[in-house]
């Protein structure tokens, strides 16, 4: 079943990490990272990873972070590494 796959087995994790980087670079912290908050979409010709359940996400203005808010970003980053 998986022997014919072109992508490495960790492709989903790599893509989810890249998407989280994009979310954070736009000033948002998911704040509730769990495997159940990711899904794979096969709807189009592209298979993609989607972050879902963003109801507890926090969005901040660039350069306007308290030490606690910076820690949220750092914890998310560390969790995905």
Secondary structure, DSSP 8 states (H G I E B T S, - for coil): --TT-SS-TTHHHHHHHHHHHHHHHTTEE-----GGGEEEE-SSSS-EEEE---TT-EE--TT---HHHHHHHHHHHHHH-
